[in-house]
Amino acid sequence: MPADTAAHAPPLWRHLQQTARLVQGVAEGRSLTAQLEAVDPALRAGAQALSFHALRWLGLARALRRQLAPRAPAPALDALLCTALSLLVPDEPLPYPPFTLVDQAVEAAKRDRALRAQAAFVNGCLRRFLRERAALLQAVQDDPVARWNHPRWWIERLERDHPQDWRAILTSAQRPAPMVLRVNLARNTVPEFCQRLDQAGIEARALGAAAVWLPKPLPVSAISGFAEGGASVQSAAAQRAAPLLLSFIEGVAPRVLDACAAPGGKTAHLLELRPGARVTALEIDAGRSRRIADNLARLGLRADVRVADAAAPAAWWDGQPFDAILLDAPCSASGIVRRHPDVRWLRRDSDIAQLAAQQDRLLGALWPLLRPGGVLLYCTCSVFRQEGVERVQAFVAHNTEAVILPAPGHLLPGTGEPLAMVGDNQARDDGFYYALLARRAV
């Protein structure tokens, strides 16, 4: 960072204040993404990085706070303490020297009118942690929430669903996610795009047909050709959807429905692979629907984008059957916690059954819109069986005309860097579930 920029950067105590407010907001049920949109731009990048870290270590930080202060402090004070503790606990090198963190956390309390009287308490708790770190960590080692930094119900569900892989899934969630791009093959090849990144000093690796892996996220403005439609941001696991669906559909102009389309990545991928496809993209939220249109415009693509509820086709369907339907159903997002670490703290165990019921409604509503011989791809960015294989099994059990075709099934996050596109449970990318259903021809 240039000296003049560093001199005008907000001090660490301001970032800690803002991060604590974000952590408190998540504890109160507010999405981190939505909160970040309202943060002062001068603080946003730093607060996002610190809040991601704090949320990844929040289970352990809360357990340590209970050791240091058994009586729960007020929410704002608790959030500041847990934010500071989260930055002090990892074994890897700390982002700031420990005593700097303590000093700046105390300053954050002093500068907050509501917390000013508690500054000495913050100082005492954090300095005690530094003195007694080993003993305090030992005291919470048997707490699974502290060990894995996920809610207990989440851990127990993963143990049941994936008895061989649950530890790897939870370990993966603690690691910052890489950035994965989908190269627009209509405009450049993957080697050409990788060469362009290399010339700009950006490390990148090819991951199969269209994916390019970057070890660290970058602003898209730093990626040459992005604004002109040369690439899109999309995880390697999500890039499986469009080619999988289209591989079973013949013809240059199939009629395709993307039923829950925002922000439009899969819609665009369908059109990149099959330019003549007649794609209808639905999104129930008007604001998110605009993101579909914006992404398609940047890529020079066109689809019939509509604000509509996919589960209520009487309000939008013209009666003409679709050759293919992509149902990327609303889900827990349990497979993308590397990218959205707040999800683990926002979700409740009861949410999964409610989401499963919504997924059943969507499958039931959309299936009659598919022509005989057509295919429907059901997918969720979830690692929970109740949102994946159990939904498909229940659907097929009550629909004799549905035939299950070969598809990857559950793609589970792994613990290493991806070196190739793979189709098994060691995908080492976002967690996803895929099932491909053909409607038996009469």
N, C-alpha and C positions, 0 to 999 in steps of 0.2 A: 504494500500500500504506500503511495507517495506520502512524503512527510506532511505536505499541506493537507491532504485528505485525512491522514491520521490525526492531525492536530484539531480538525473540526469534527471528528467522529464523536458520537454521543458516548459519555463515560459508561463504564461497565455497570455502575449502580442503576442507571436508567434502563439498561437492557434487562437487568435482574428484576426490576420493578415490573416492567412490561411482561416478562416471561412468567412471573408469579401470577399476574392477572390472567394470562392465558391458561395457565395450569388450573387456577381456580375456576375459570369458565368451563373447562372440560369437566372438572369435578361436579359442576352444577348442570352438566348435560348439554353444553354448547359445543358445536363443532369447531375444531381448531382452524380449519380452512376458512370458515365464515368469520371467525374472530380476527384472523390475520388481515383480512381485507380492510378492516377498520383501523389497523395500526398505522401510526405515523410512518410514512415511507422511510424516513431517516433511521428508524428502529426496526423496520420489518424484517430485513434479512437476518440481522443478529438475533432478534427475538424468535424467529422461526427456527434457526439452528439450535438455540438454547432450549426452546420448548420441545423440539423433537428429542433432544438428549434427555431432558427432564422427564418426559413421558415414557421413554424407554426404561428409565430407572426408577419410576415412581413407586412400584411395589416395594422395593428395598428402602427407598427414602422414607416412605410412610412407616415402615416397620421400625426404622431407626429413630424416627421422630417420636414414636410411641415409647421407645426406651428412654429418650432424652426428656420427654414431656408427656407422661402418661395421661394427664388430663388434656383432652383435645383443645388446642388454641382456637381462636376465632378463625373462620375460613381464610381470610386474607393473610393472617400471620402464618397459618399452617402452610399455605401455598408458598410463601416466601421461604420458610424453613425447608420444606421439601425440595424446592427448586435448588437451594444452595447445597443441601445434602446430596442431591442427585449428581451435582457437579464434582463432589468430593469423593464419591464412593468407587468409581470404576478403577480396575487394576491398571488399565492402559494409561499412558501419560495424560495428565489433566490439562484441560484447555487453558487454565490459569493457575499460577502458584496458589497453594492452599490458603496462605494467610492473606493474599490479595482477594481471594473470593470471600473470605470471612469479613475482611474490612469493607468490601463493597456491598455485601449483603446487609451489614449493619448500617452503612450509609443509605442504602435503599430504604430501610426502616425509618431512619431519621428524617428522610426527605418526604415521607408519606405522613400526612397529618394524622391519619387514623392509626398508624403504627409507631409513631414517634416515641410514645411512652414505653414501647416494648423493645426498643433498640438494644438495651442492656441484656434483655432475655435472649434475643437472637445471638448476641455476642457470646453469652455464656453457653448456650446450647452448642453452637458450632465449634467453639474452642474446646469444649469437653469432648466433642466427637474427635477432633484431631488428637487429643491426648489419649483417648481410650478406644481408638479406632478398632484395633484387633479384637478387644473384648466385646465391643458392641456388635460387631459383625458376627462374632461367634454366638452371641445371644439370639440372633434371628436366623441362624443357618437352617433350622428345621422348618421354617415357615415357607411353604411352597410359593406363596404370592411374592415373598421377598426373594426367593431363589430364582423364579422365572419371570417376575415382573409382568404378570398377567393375572386377571381375576381367577379365583379358585375354580369357579364353575367352568371357565374356559379351559384351564389345564386339565380338569377331570374329563371334559368332553373330548379333548384331543387324545387323552390316554385311551379312552374307549374306542374312538374312531380309528386311530392309527397307532396301535400298540408298538409297532416297530419304529415309527418315525416321529413320535410326538416330541421327543427331546430335540431332534434336529430342527423341527418346525419352530419351536420356541426359541432355540438358540439363534436361528436365522433372523427372527423378528428383532433381535437386539442390534443387528448390523445395519448401518445406513445403506439404503438401496442405491444401486447404480442407476445410470440413465440409459435407457434403451430407445433407439430411434428406429423408425420404419422408413427405409429408403423408398422414395417414389420411383419405381422401376420404369415408369413411362418417361422419366426425365434424366435418369442417370443410373449406372450400375452400382452395385455395392462396392467393388474395388475402386471405382472412380470416386465415390463419396468418401471412402476411407482415406484415399490419397489426399483429397482436399482437406480433410480434418488433420492429417499428418502434417501437411504443409503449414497449417495454422498452429502447429504445436499442440494439438489435442490428441491424447491417446485414445485409440479406438480399436475394436476387434469385430470382425464379421461374425455373425451368428446365423449362418444359413442363408435362405433365399433372399430375405430383405432386411433382416435385423442387424443393427450395429450397436455394440455394447461400449459404453463409456464408464470408466470406474467411478467417476464423480459427476453429479448433476451440474450442468452449466446453464446460464441464461440462454434461451433460444436465440437471442440477439447475437450471441457469440458464435453461432453455428452458420458458417457460410452457406448460402442457398436456402436456408430454412424459410425465410420470409417469402421467397419466390416459389415455395411449394416443393422444394427438393426432398424434404423429409418431414416426418411427423413424430411426435413423442408417443410411443406405445410399447408396453412391456412385451417381451418375447412370448410370454404365455398368452397374452391377448391377441398377438399376431397369428395365432393358430386358427382363429375363428373363420375369417373370410376364405382362406384357401380350402379349409376343411369342408365348409358348406358348398362352395362352388365346384369342388372336385366331383360332386355327385349330381351336378346340374349341367345339362347339355344346352347348346344354343348360344348365340351371341347376344340375345336380348331377353334373358329370363326376367320374369316379374318377381322381385324380391322385396320382402318386408323386413326392415330392421325395427323391431317392436319397441325397444327401450333404448333409444339410439344415442342420447347425449353422453359425452360431448362430440360424438361423431367420428371417432377413430375407426370403428369397424365399418360404418357406412362408407367412409372414404376408401378404405382398403378394398371393399367389394368393388367399387367403381374403378379403382386403379387396376385391379386384376381383370375385370370384365367391363370395359368402358361402355359397352352397349346396354348394360343391364338397366332395367327400369326399376329404380329403388325408391321405395316409400320409407321414410324415416319418421318414426313417431317419438314424441317426448311429451310427457304430461305437464312438465313445468315450462312456462313460457321463457323464462330467463335462460334455462339450460338449453332450450330449443334454439335460441339465438347463437349459442356456441357452435351448434351443428352447422348452421348456415355460415358462420364466420370461418370455420375450418374448411368447409367445402370451397368457399370463395378463394381462400389462400391457395388451395390446391388446384383451382381451375376446374372443379367438378360440380355436377348438378344432380340433385335428387329432389323428390317431392317431400319436403319437410313440413310436418304438420304438428301442431300442438293438440294432442289427443291422448285419451286413456286407452292403452292397448287392450285392456280387459273389457272395454265396452265398444266392440266393433260396430254395433248398430249406428253409432254416432259418426263414423268416419269411413267405413268400408263400402266400396261401390258394388259389391257382390261378385266381382271377378276374382277367381281363386289365384293364389300365389304359387309360383313354382318352388320357392324356397322361403323359409321364415327363419330369421335369426332372433332368438329370444335370449338376450343377455339380461337375465331377470334381476330385479332388486334383491339384494341379499345382505348378509351381515358384514361383508367386506373383510372377513377374517383372513383372507389370503393376501391382503395388501397392507398388512400392518407395518411392514418395513417402510412403506411410503406414507402411511397415515397412522402414526403411533397412538393417536388419540382414540382410534376405533376401539381398542381393547378396553378402554375405561368408559366409553360411552355406551357400549352394548350391555344388555342384561340377558340372562339365560332365557327368560320368557320371550325375548325378541325372536328367537330362532323359530319357535313354533308359529308365531304370527307371520314371519317372513315366509315360512314353508307354505302356509295357507294362501298367501298372496301368490306364490309361485305356482301352486296348484290352480288357482283361478286363472292365471295368465295362460297356462298350458291348455286348460279346458276351453278358454275363449278363443284362442288362436288356432287350435288344431282344425276346426271346421273350415277355416279360411284357406287351407292347404289343398291343392289339387291331388287327386289320386296319382301316385307315383312321385309326388313331390317330397321334399325333405325339410325337416325342422331341426335346427341346431339349438339345443338348450345348454346354456352355460351360466355359471356364476363365478365370481371371484371369491369363492369361499372354500375353506378346507374342511368344513363340517359335512358329514355324510347326510344329515337331515336336509341339507340344501342341495345335495347332489344326487348320488345314486339312489337314495331312498325316495326322492321325488319321482325319478324316472321309473323305478320299479313300481311305485303306486300307480303312475299314469298308465303304463303298459298293461298292468293287471286289469284295468277297467276299460281298455281300448284294444280290442282284438285286431283292429286294422293297423296298429302301430308296430313297426318292425325296427328293432335296434340294430343299427349299422356300426361297423368298427369306428371307434373314436378313442381319444387318449384316456378318458376317464378322469381321475383326479391327478392333477399335476401339483406336487407338493414342493414347497420351498426347501432347498438344501442348504448346506453350510459352506460351500465353496464357491469360487468365482466360476461363472459359466464359461465353458470353452467351446461348446457346440450346442446347436439346437437339438434337444433330445425329447423323446416322447414318453418317457417312463416317469416314475415317481421321484426321480432325482433331478428334476428340471432346473433346480437352483435359481428360480425366478419367482415371480408372484405365484401364489397358490390359485389354482383354477380348477373348475370341473367342466368337462365336455361330454355331452351325449348327443348322438345323431339319430334321429327317428325318421323313418320313411313311412309314408302313408301307402298302405298296400293298395295296388291298383285293383279295381273291381272287375 
